Amino acid sequence: MRITMIGSGYVGLVSGACFADFGHSVICVDKDADKVAALKAGRMPIYEPGLDALVASNAAAGRLTFTTDLAASVAGVDAIFIAVGTPSRRGDGHADLSYVFAATQEIAAAVTGPTVVVTKSTVPVGTGDKVEAILRERRPEIDVQVVSNPEFLREGAAIGDFKRPDRIVIGTDDEGACKVMRDVYRPLYLNESPLLFTGRRTSELIKYAANAFLATKITFINEIADLCEAVGANVQDVSRGIGLDNRIGKKFLHAGPGYGGSCFPKDTLALLKTAEDFESPVHIVEAVVKVNDSRKRAMGRKVLQALDGEVAGRTVALLGLTFKPNTDDMRDAPSIAIAQALIDAGVTVRAYDPEGVDAARRMMPDLTYCADAYDAATGADAVVIVTEWDAFRALDLSRLKTIMAAPVFVDLRNVYHRDDVEGAGFAYTAVGR
């Protein structure tokens, strides 16, 4: 099939490359000429394991191309995917749909015949109706069906998630559009990946509800971790104990410094705004957003408490800056609030991340960025695990103790065992243990 992917960011590039790997002919469109030139040269705009090889192989096979010319890319194709950004709008937290509607206007001006327009971007309920209204107003003579097809890709595992999905949600009531989407996803359907066909508004809400529920699980176990510290319990054992219940499940029950990234923060806010607009409040999600925001600041205070005394003039090493491992995404990362709390207290922050330093440097210019974990820890009064990269899971504790000014180890991801760290001569602080 012939597919056009409008937007070559995280969702568009991963989806386009995977569709091409299925054998479809895919054109990825982006307004950023520098990004398109880099992609043509094989340079990825994001860090995602395996993406560079996937793009290279399909580009070499002629199935995947990149361009800035949207008009030429939508003529005569079977499906047009809109995969542009929908960041939180300043002031009210609603999803900014300006990029979606701008892309729709350009599609309307360029489309030449019957086609299916698919909103792959995460959009609030009713967005598909507005996209359809724009297309029908501009081009009433052409049969264009609008479908909702939300993405469920985890950064750091996106290719596997796309090729082995838990489900594929397709929102449309049009039989012709259903057939096109079945053909688009036929390789996955043959592998028995479940296709869930539903109404368009239902499909749009599924994405937000899923992310809000996962954010709720994270926030729940973080509050239980605080309770564990107060009563002398172990949150990891609590997590295992409740996660073995199939009704609950073990995923997203790892206590830590709070959620961040490109999805959970903006999607929970957008869901709250939708609930407000329709006068149907979601109080649980309201609490989740509030607790998660305070959680990040509390982790900064936790690090300061671990220094046990006067903190001004001390030095702390932050290991891991991105919101999760295997990505270079710094959006709403807990490290931002933690670093700011330390700086406000007069602490010097030395930091290292395997992939996120460039993005972090733009957001947090007051940090000292280091070559590796040991460079960051040199002369530090405390070392803090903020993001659980594999590179931090087996640090040489003896070497750390030798190069640090004070043996304080703060493990905000519960990567280490207390006995091991304390046995190496460190004062150890974990989360919920």
MIVEXVEX-208136 format. One line per field, with one value per residue (C-alpha): y, z, x. Coordinates in nm, 2 decimals. Example, Ala and Ser with C-alpha at 12.3 -4.5 7.8 and 13.67 -1.06 7.14 Angstrom:
residues 2
yy [-0.45 -0.11] .
zz [0.78 0.71] .
xx [1.23 1.37] .
end
This chain:
residues 433
yy [0.00 0.36 0.55 0.91 0.99 1.36 1.44 1.27 1.30 1.01 0.86 0.94 0.82 0.49 0.42 0.51 0.29 0.00 0.02 0.03 -0.28 -0.45 -0.39 -0.08 0.22 0.51 0.88 1.06 1.44 1.70 2.08 2.09 2.08 2.01 1.71 1.58 1.63 1.45 1.15 1.12 1.11 0.84 1.06 1.01 1.31 1.10 0.82 0.49 0.16 -0.01 0.28 0.39 0.04 0.00 0.33 0.26 -0.08 0.04 0.36 0.15 -0.08 0.22 0.16 0.46 0.82 1.16 1.50 1.85 1.85 1.76 1.84 1.60 1.33 1.30 1.27 0.92 0.75 0.49 0.64 0.97 0.95 1.27 1.22 1.58 1.70 1.79 1.95 2.09 2.44 2.71 2.84 2.57 2.23 2.15 1.97 2.22 2.10 2.38 2.14 1.88 2.14 2.30 1.96 1.89 2.22 2.12 1.78 1.93 2.15 1.87 1.55 1.43 1.15 0.92 0.84 0.77 1.03 0.88 1.08 0.90 1.19 1.18 1.41 1.49 1.35 1.51 1.61 1.36 1.54 1.87 1.72 1.57 1.91 2.09 1.83 1.83 2.21 2.25 1.95 1.84 1.67 1.41 1.11 1.14 0.92 1.02 0.75 0.75 0.52 0.61 0.50 0.30 0.32 0.32 0.52 0.29 -0.01 0.15 -0.08 -0.39 -0.23 -0.14 -0.49 -0.69 -0.47 -0.56 -0.41 -0.19 0.05 0.18 0.43 0.45 0.35 0.34 0.00 0.12 0.28 -0.04 -0.23 0.01 -0.01 -0.39 -0.38 -0.14 -0.36 -0.70 -0.82 -0.78 -0.91 -1.23 -1.26 -1.25 -0.90 -0.79 -0.52 -0.34 -0.15 0.11 0.45 0.74 0.93 0.60 0.54 0.89 0.84 0.50 0.65 0.91 0.66 0.41 0.66 0.81 0.46 0.38 0.72 0.63 0.30 0.48 0.75 0.49 0.28 0.60 0.70 0.35 0.38 0.68 0.48 0.19 0.43 0.56 0.21 0.02 -0.19 -0.27 -0.13 -0.38 -0.67 -0.48 -0.43 -0.80 -0.90 -0.70 -0.75 -1.12 -1.06 -1.09 -0.82 -0.57 -0.70 -0.62 -0.36 0.01 -0.07 0.04 0.31 0.60 0.98 1.02 0.99 1.22 1.21 1.31 1.13 1.09 1.46 1.61 1.34 1.35 1.73 1.70 1.45 1.68 1.96 1.74 1.64 2.00 2.10 1.82 1.89 1.53 1.56 1.28 1.34 1.05 1.19 1.53 1.38 1.19 1.50 1.69 1.41 1.34 1.71 1.72 1.39 1.52 1.81 1.57 1.37 1.68 1.72 1.35 1.40 1.70 1.51 1.23 1.49 1.51 1.87 2.19 2.15 2.48 2.43 2.05 1.86 1.60 1.37 1.29 0.97 0.97 1.27 1.14 1.05 0.68 0.47 0.41 0.75 1.10 1.26 1.51 1.63 1.66 1.44 1.41 1.51 1.87 1.93 1.74 1.94 2.27 2.18 2.11 2.43 2.64 2.49 2.60 2.26 2.21 1.95 1.73 1.51 1.24 1.06 0.81 0.98 1.29 1.53 1.75 1.79 1.84 2.10 2.32 2.29 2.30 2.51 2.55 2.18 2.06 1.78 1.49 1.23 0.93 0.82 0.82 1.16 1.29 1.13 1.26 1.49 1.45 1.44 1.21 1.01 0.98 0.73 0.92 0.71 0.34 0.31 -0.03 0.15 0.24 -0.11 -0.25 0.05 -0.02 0.08 0.06 0.29 0.53 0.55 0.63 0.92 1.07 1.34 1.16 0.81 0.89 0.68 0.78 0.52 0.67 0.37 0.09 -0.06 -0.17 -0.39 -0.21 -0.47 -0.44 -0.06 -0.04 -0.32 -0.10 0.17 0.40 0.56 0.42 0.59 0.41 0.47 0.29 0.05] .
zz [0.00 -0.05 0.28 0.36 0.72 0.80 1.08 1.11 1.49 1.73 1.64 1.27 1.21 1.41 1.25 0.90 0.92 1.06 0.79 0.53 0.69 0.64 0.27 0.22 0.03 0.28 0.24 0.56 0.54 0.77 0.75 0.90 0.60 0.82 0.98 0.63 0.51 0.81 0.77 0.40 0.52 0.78 1.09 1.33 1.51 1.82 2.00 1.98 1.99 1.64 1.46 1.26 1.11 1.04 0.86 0.67 0.54 0.42 0.26 0.08 -0.04 -0.18 0.05 0.28 0.15 0.32 0.19 0.28 0.00 0.15 -0.15 -0.38 -0.11 -0.06 -0.42 -0.50 -0.18 0.01 0.36 0.50 0.86 1.07 1.33 1.43 1.78 2.02 2.31 2.61 2.54 2.77 3.02 3.03 2.97 2.67 2.38 2.12 1.80 1.57 1.40 1.34 1.19 0.98 0.84 0.77 0.57 0.36 0.30 0.19 -0.06 -0.21 -0.20 -0.55 -0.49 -0.23 0.06 0.43 0.67 1.00 1.31 1.47 1.69 2.04 2.02 2.25 2.20 1.90 1.71 1.43 1.39 1.34 1.10 0.90 0.90 0.76 0.48 0.38 0.38 0.17 -0.06 -0.06 -0.40 -0.27 -0.05 0.24 0.55 0.88 1.12 1.47 1.52 1.84 1.90 2.21 2.17 2.47 2.42 2.42 2.31 2.03 1.74 1.94 2.05 1.70 1.56 1.85 1.99 2.27 2.05 1.75 1.80 1.49 1.53 1.23 1.13 0.76 0.60 0.33 0.58 0.78 0.48 0.42 0.78 0.77 0.47 0.63 0.94 0.76 0.85 1.22 1.18 1.03 1.34 1.55 1.69 1.80 1.59 1.79 1.57 1.75 1.71 1.64 1.97 2.16 2.00 2.09 2.45 2.48 2.44 2.71 2.94 2.90 2.98 3.27 3.42 3.39 3.54 3.83 3.89 3.91 4.14 4.36 4.42 4.49 4.77 4.91 4.90 5.13 5.36 5.36 5.48 5.76 5.89 5.82 5.52 5.19 4.88 4.65 4.84 4.85 4.47 4.42 4.65 4.48 4.13 4.15 4.15 3.78 3.82 3.91 3.73 3.81 3.55 3.64 4.01 4.05 4.31 4.20 4.15 3.95 3.59 3.31 2.93 2.63 2.71 3.07 3.18 2.87 2.83 3.19 3.16 2.83 2.98 3.27 3.03 2.82 3.14 3.24 2.90 2.92 3.29 3.38 3.63 3.68 4.03 4.04 3.75 3.92 4.23 4.01 3.84 4.18 4.36 4.07 4.06 4.43 4.41 4.19 4.43 4.72 4.57 4.57 4.94 4.99 4.84 5.06 5.37 5.27 5.30 5.67 5.76 5.60 5.22 5.08 4.90 4.88 4.55 4.42 4.12 3.93 3.73 3.46 3.34 3.08 3.21 3.14 3.00 2.63 2.52 2.49 2.59 2.87 2.87 3.22 3.35 3.73 3.71 3.62 3.95 4.15 4.00 4.06 4.42 4.47 4.30 4.50 4.82 4.70 4.59 4.29 4.05 3.84 3.59 3.34 3.11 2.83 2.57 2.72 2.79 2.48 2.55 2.92 2.86 2.68 2.97 3.26 3.17 3.54 3.57 3.52 3.26 3.28 3.06 3.26 3.59 3.76 3.63 3.77 4.11 4.14 4.45 4.51 4.85 4.72 4.41 4.31 4.07 3.90 3.58 3.58 3.27 3.25 3.27 3.63 3.75 3.83 3.93 4.10 4.45 4.58 4.30 4.37 4.74 4.66 4.43 4.62 4.89 5.11 5.08 5.04 4.79 4.70 4.49 4.36 4.14 4.39 4.16 4.44 4.75 5.07 5.21 4.91 4.92 5.29 5.29 5.06 5.32 5.19 5.37 5.16 5.09 4.88 4.80 5.01 5.17] .
xx [0.00 0.10 0.12 0.21 0.32 0.29 0.54 0.87 0.91 0.90 0.57 0.58 0.93 0.89 0.55 0.67 0.98 0.78 0.51 0.79 0.94 0.60 0.65 0.44 0.56 0.60 0.67 0.76 0.69 0.83 0.85 1.19 1.43 1.73 1.56 1.46 1.82 1.96 1.72 1.82 2.18 2.09 2.11 1.83 1.66 1.59 1.76 1.56 1.73 1.73 1.57 1.87 1.92 1.55 1.54 1.86 1.75 1.41 1.54 1.80 1.52 1.33 1.03 1.09 1.15 1.17 1.05 0.93 0.67 0.34 0.13 0.32 0.32 -0.06 -0.17 -0.29 -0.20 -0.42 -0.38 -0.25 -0.14 -0.12 0.16 0.24 0.30 0.02 0.20 0.02 -0.11 0.02 -0.23 -0.49 -0.32 -0.53 -0.36 -0.24 -0.40 -0.27 -0.03 -0.30 -0.53 -0.26 -0.17 -0.54 -0.57 -0.27 -0.41 -0.74 -0.57 -0.36 -0.56 -0.67 -0.91 -1.07 -0.84 -0.83 -0.69 -0.57 -0.51 -0.21 -0.13 -0.27 -0.58 -0.87 -1.22 -1.39 -1.07 -1.15 -1.49 -1.31 -1.06 -1.35 -1.53 -1.23 -1.18 -1.55 -1.57 -1.26 -1.31 -1.68 -1.64 -1.38 -1.46 -1.22 -1.28 -1.12 -1.00 -0.86 -0.56 -0.38 -0.03 0.09 0.46 0.70 1.01 1.31 1.09 0.89 0.99 0.90 0.57 0.48 0.56 0.42 0.14 -0.10 -0.38 -0.44 -0.73 -0.90 -1.19 -1.42 -1.77 -1.70 -1.66 -1.43 -1.20 -1.21 -1.09 -0.80 -0.69 -0.70 -0.48 -0.24 -0.21 -0.24 0.11 0.02 -0.33 -0.19 0.03 -0.29 -0.24 -0.59 -0.76 -1.02 -1.26 -1.47 -1.62 -1.39 -1.46 -1.42 -1.08 -0.96 -1.06 -0.90 -0.56 -0.60 -0.77 -0.49 -0.22 -0.41 -0.45 -0.08 0.01 -0.23 -0.05 0.28 0.15 -0.03 0.29 0.49 0.25 0.26 0.64 0.61 0.38 0.63 0.91 0.68 0.58 0.91 0.78 0.94 0.77 0.93 0.77 0.44 0.46 0.53 0.26 -0.01 0.13 0.09 -0.29 -0.38 -0.64 -0.37 -0.06 0.30 0.38 0.41 0.44 0.80 0.84 1.06 1.08 0.76 0.66 0.77 0.82 0.62 0.29 0.18 0.22 0.05 -0.21 -0.33 -0.36 -0.55 -0.79 -0.86 -0.94 -1.17 -1.35 -1.38 -1.52 -1.78 -1.86 -1.77 -1.48 -1.22 -1.11 -0.87 -0.67 -0.67 -0.51 -0.26 -0.14 -0.11 0.07 0.32 0.42 0.48 0.66 0.94 1.01 1.00 1.28 1.50 1.43 1.51 1.86 1.92 1.82 2.06 2.34 2.26 2.36 2.47 2.41 2.53 2.86 2.82 2.84 2.60 2.64 2.32 2.33 2.06 1.87 1.62 1.28 1.35 1.63 1.69 1.58 1.72 1.38 1.40 1.04 0.91 1.19 1.21 1.58 1.47 1.29 1.55 1.84 1.65 1.59 1.96 2.07 1.82 1.98 2.33 2.44 2.67 2.53 2.75 2.55 2.59 2.34 2.43 2.21 2.04 2.32 2.27 1.89 1.96 2.22 1.97 1.72 1.96 2.26 2.37 2.47 2.83 2.81 3.05 3.20 3.08 2.94 3.28 3.37 3.04 3.11 3.46 3.47 3.09 2.94 2.66 2.58 2.21 2.06 1.78 1.73 1.80 2.02 2.19 2.52 2.44 2.33 2.68 2.89 3.22 3.13 3.49 3.60 3.32 3.40 3.76 3.69 3.40 3.43 3.17 3.02 2.65 2.45 2.09 1.90 1.58 1.51 1.58 1.85 2.08 2.06 2.11 2.35 2.58 2.60 2.63 2.88 3.10 3.10 2.82 2.52 2.24 1.90 1.64 1.27 1.01 1.26] .
end
